[in-house]
Amino acid sequence: MTVLFADIRSFTALSEKMTPPENFAFINNYLGRVSPAIRKNNGFIDKYIGDAVMALFPTCPDDGVRAAIDMQKEVNLYNQQRQENALVPIAIGIGLHAGNLMLGTIGERERMESTVIADAVNLASRLEGLTKVYGSGILVSDAIIDRLDDREKYKYRFVDRVTVKGKTTAVSVFEIYDTETEESIQLKQQTAEVFQVGLDFYYQQKFVAAQKVFQNILHINPEDKVAMLYFKRSRKYRMYGTPDGWSGVEISTEK
């Protein structure tokens, strides 16, 4: 089963500028735009949590990835309308993971609801939270990438090895960037090979070489937040060394 979590970035700051009726109208307008993308791609919505959406895709991970891409496209269209009305654009983060889960009913006699309980749910939620760290619209686990029918249909790249909050096992995290601007897509594709070279240097602890590679990428694409992260990490480890037992896995405290 594939689990998808989507959340509006900086929603608290947005909501503070709106009245309660405006808040409800905004959330319902947004959900009315992105939710059909889930159903169109063979998924179903497990629950709404304020502005957040949790959805499940029982058939294949491709359905979840396509839904995430369609949701981001809908947000892009929504932002065009918001800008025409002098409103600030919004951004959403989406995380996906695939794994076994248990569907059941929780609650008590006066209040019951169906939901899923599993490690996969927690990890998908954590990946959504990490979209802010990497400046990504869509982050997926290696469990998603490994199970795609044809991964070459998507524009994606490895971004990190992470142990998320509440977990002890590291997961490989990938960014899917099909819905970014044409310029951003072109620049990431242009620097893809050298980006991989930089990663190889980094994980081999050749931090001087890695720093130079990521610095060159940033000269080409200054907005590449992942390259910036690796540039800063390489510089730090070059100057101060790595912790004992360093394996390249980042410990995330992001919820």
SULPEBEL-V787686 format. One record per backbone hydrogen bond with DSSP energy under -1.0 kcal/mol. NH is the residue of the N-H (numbers start at 0). CO is the residue of the C=O. If there is no record, write none. Layout:
((NH:CO) (NH:CO))
This chain:
((1:56) (2:96) (3:54) (4:94) (5:52) (6:92) (8:90) (13:9) (14:10) (15:11) (16:13) (17:14) (22:18) (23:19) (24:20) (25:21) (26:22) (27:23) (28:24) (29:25) (30:26) (31:27) (32:29) (33:29) (34:30) (37:34) (38:34) (39:35) (41:38) (42:37) (43:55) (45:53) (46:53) (48:51) (51:48) (52:5) (53:46) (54:3) (55:43) (56:1) (62:59) (64:60) (65:61) (66:62) (67:63) (68:64) (69:65) (70:66) (71:67) (72:68) (73:69) (74:70) (75:71) (76:72) (77:73) (78:74) (79:75) (80:76) (81:77) (82:78) (83:79) (84:80) (85:82) (86:81) (92:6) (93:136) (94:4) (95:138) (96:2) (98:0) (101:116) (103:114) (105:112) (107:110) (110:107) (112:105) (114:103) (116:101) (121:117) (122:118) (123:119) (124:120) (125:121) (126:122) (127:123) (128:124) (129:125) (130:127) (133:129) (135:130) (138:93) (139:173) (140:95) (141:171) (144:140) (145:141) (147:144) (152:149) (153:150) (156:174) (158:172) (159:172) (161:170) (162:249) (166:163) (170:161) (172:159) (173:139) (174:156) (175:137) (176:154) (179:176) (184:180) (185:181) (186:182) (187:183) (188:184) (189:185) (190:186) (194:190) (195:191) (196:192) (197:193) (198:194) (199:195) (200:196) (201:197) (202:198) (203:199) (204:201) (205:200) (206:204) (209:205) (210:206) (211:207) (212:208) (213:209) (214:210) (215:211) (216:212) (217:213) (218:214) (219:215) (220:216) (223:220) (224:222) (227:223) (228:224) (229:225) (230:226) (231:227) (232:228) (233:229) (234:230) (235:231) (236:232) (237:233) (238:234) (239:235) (240:236) (245:242) (249:160) (251:162))
